[in-house]
Amino acid sequence: MIEVRPGGRRRIDRVLDPDFAGGLEQRDLDEVRSLRDEAAQEETDLSYLRRMLHARIDIVRAEQRRRAENGSVTVVEELVGILSDNAVGPATGSGRYQTMEPSRVEAHRRHVEALVSDVDLSDVMSLSAAKLDAALRAFESEEESVSTRRKQVQAVVDALNDEIARRYREGVASVDELLAAERDGH
């Protein structure tokens, strides 16, 4: 479960701190943009972690389904189809176009592996039904936690984007200034 620690040093602790996006109207536009970028990076990382969990959930469910239907095709033989179903299927949740790459890929992988340390998903056929059930429960519980935190982070990103948009709408910020700053390499 992803816990938020008040006053913590991790990015998620900072982004979900109520003071992170507090008093935006008094903050400099560059600071608001920087906060938005930090929150957007956390959203990207949570989205990546969520996708990793979905893949493991799909693998476990596919093996459970194979056993229930007395299927002869192994999960490994179906792996491409299992993993591509989510990639090409209809979007669920509040997915958004990500312009950033995940920043902590290896840490996310270790986190997901640690959830069910005694379950080797590379050989799901050898696992007992009880181990598969336990793995599925652990992955689903963590996915629910990650999804909850992701929605909270998305609300912060939205608040920061709304403040930036408000400034442009009300003429407090200028698109010409933004373009000039980009031309100058800032």
Sequence and secondary structure as in RCSB ss.txt:
>XXXX:A:sequence
MIEVRPGGRRRIDRVLDPDFAGGLEQRDLDEVRSLRDEAAQEETDLSYLRRMLHARIDIVRAEQRRRAENGSVTV
VEELVGILSDNAVGPATGSGRYQTMEPSRVEAHRRHVEALVSDVDLSDVMSLSAAKLDAALRAFESEEESVSTRR
KQVQAVVDALNDEIARRYREGVASVDELLAAERDGH
>XXXX:A:secstr
     TT SSHHHHHTSTTTTTTGGGS HHHHHHHHHHHHHHHHHHHHHHHHHHHHHHHHHHHHHHHHTT  S H
HHHHHHHHHHHHHS   SS     S  S HHHHHHHHHHHTTT  GGGGGGS HHHHHHHHHHHHHHHHHHHHHH
HHHHHHHHHHHHHHHHHHHTTSS HHHHHHHHHTT 
